[in-house]
């Protein structure tokens, strides 16, 4: 290229997340921790294409979703990038129905795309991390209690000691609306979902605008204010004495959830029955979940989901009830990172850097690296000619915890000096001792 | 939905790969094996957005690439899906140059998109698995010998004992073309690249059409027929006695590669110097690699790459020489799967299925599952009401290796019977003994 060639300014589109390697390592650790717990809980992985047919993705969508869609074109037409993992799951289960075993327990951790308004921490390409348990015709409500046990294990494993899973039941809410004579249940549900964000006075105003009477509003207020221990909440709900079947079923499911969740070893301190949790989507029909990290309330719910009656009605006549949750990984990572959660956790995959003093130690340095890798100890060798200070600086900048400097003496004696870069200590070790030492200390 | 509602037929676009969960597990195992070796070799992960600016992706592209591109539209314009991981890497290194340490060792295993002609085993959305080592201004040729050691470790770890890394040097080839007076080096390179596929007579014809004289063609033939052990090939090349600097540099690099690669512990049986390997892309400037699995030659090269002088000239004035390789994971998996490579390897993440005999053992079954998961043993509990035969069938279909059936007796005694589903054997164990047994046997 000629000297007056002007490079194109390297940049990415606004609203897309891109990390430096040391941040990417942390992101991957978070993702792998979650995946490991899915696997330990007997969920199988699936992946679906990022591009799907328009007729599939838009079978249900509309309104906001449709406006946010990324359309794709090549020689083919009517293609789109998926905007969630639920629609592809529904299509997948309907498509491979005869090959799947039910209950079908699947996890999927992949990217989805939404043309969201450009806003700090809101990304247009982001990871969702979903699990669902899907039955054929029936799915025991006991599974509703398994889901929070997985949420509990995930956030514990991610390093949070203090968080709470909030739960409610849509049948209970619908039974309540029925009992007090509310017609437009969905609108009221969506309003209630905002109480914690907008406060009661604004909620009351919205309910008035939606045509609720003062008496109805008072009963809504009473319901959403119910709080206390799980037993207290259940006691107060029973005392309300509504008698329609939907209410009674909801109440009984909520009681069952509370009993079974303890068998799944979720501590009483980490969940609560919360009548204000509704999950606005009309999709849910039973238990609903939201998860809040104590000290990080501004993040909102970091893991949400619920029970639905029928996953894939748009693609099959088979009845597929299920229960599932989703974590928005990209946003969660961004926010935790901003709040300093990962401070001091930065690390590099490479645990050992081998530095030959000069060219005559290169062969020995390469052989030592090969021996460490053979022992599955992550290691690298610096092979460029450079001032020694520059080489050490490389180890420092990358937070490589151990360095072995190879001089004439080390090559001759085959005794290696392992420097701990953080503590400044060092050990003199034979190859076998070196491998054993590193296996224990890394 | 009303009874006369007609579901949309669930399907994906042609040319996209989608796997059943048991195949996805195998795919993920293959991907994780490769990633682990990248990490052990001190490469750091990066991920880049799937959607990039048109001006970035098309800075160099043209011809075939441009025709295969997927364009993306939302409220923004001029967006595309990436067609490889090299262009995004170049953009990334140019963009974050001041924050990176050199040599910059990165790996990236992500999906790319190409609107390829629809053909069995050719996918339009596929994983590439890339590593590169990138220097600033300089990068020691010793790194060219590290790359094959990583290829060697990968295919060994994937379970292949017999494969060969073929290597050549573009400087050697260019020096040769110079010596025998060939002008259009790139066209001839691309023709030579096809010898093994189309045979010599067809190659000869193409070289004639490209205007080579009979004498030039004979010299080309002589060069590409050089074979034997690495020492023999190097000896025959030295005997050719060309004297231009490009040739001599290439020959010296090839000799150095042969020496250093052995320090990296690649056995002589697993690589060869092959003058027919050229890698048609004009991008490469030194060492080039291709990898062939013995017994699977119809796959072509399963891992290819090489050395280049400057990665990111379109986006920065910094000189960034590097060396790297790429594996097309999706196609490789498809082909190996078709050829039966994964036969009998199918497995399920869940290792233990717990079956309560009837409703009164459900609580105990849930508690046992929770205890196993706490011990990081992947397990699940069957909670739906179903005939016992159906429950056992679930374990069989999913290849779950161990089943624990919980009856009254087991709950009372807290002694569990662990059934090995494959061998038909069983053990009676307390919870602690059960966990220890499974830790050893899974």
Interface residues (C-beta under 8 A of the other chain):
Chain A: X1 X5 X7 X8 X9 X10 X11 X12 X13 X16 X17 X18 X19 X20 X21 X22 X24 X25 X27 X28 X39 X40 X41 X42 X43 X44 X45 X46 X47 X48 X49 X50 X51 X52 X53 X55 X56 X59 X68 X69 X70 X71 X72 X73 X74 X75 X76 X79 X81 X91 X92 X94 X95 X96 X99 X100 X101 X103 X105 X106 X111 X113 X115 X125 X135 X138 X139 X140 X142 X143 X145 X146 X149 X153 X260 X263 X264 X265 X312 X313 X314 X315 X316 X317 X348 X349 X350 X353 X362 X363 X366 X367 X369 X370 X371 X373 X374 X376 X377 X378 X379 X380 X381 X382 X383 X384 X385 X394 X397 X398
Chain B: X1 X5 X7 X8 X9 X10 X11 X12 X13 X16 X17 X18 X19 X20 X21 X22 X24 X25 X27 X28 X39 X40 X41 X42 X43 X44 X45 X46 X47 X48 X49 X50 X51 X52 X53 X55 X56 X59 X68 X69 X70 X71 X72 X73 X74 X75 X76 X79 X81 X91 X92 X94 X95 X96 X99 X100 X101 X103 X105 X106 X111 X113 X115 X125 X135 X138 X139 X140 X142 X143 X145 X146 X149 X153 X260 X263 X264 X265 X312 X313 X314 X315 X316 X317 X348 X349 X350 X353 X362 X363 X366 X367 X369 X370 X371 X373 X374 X376 X377 X378 X379 X380 X381 X382 X383 X384 X385 X394 X397 X398
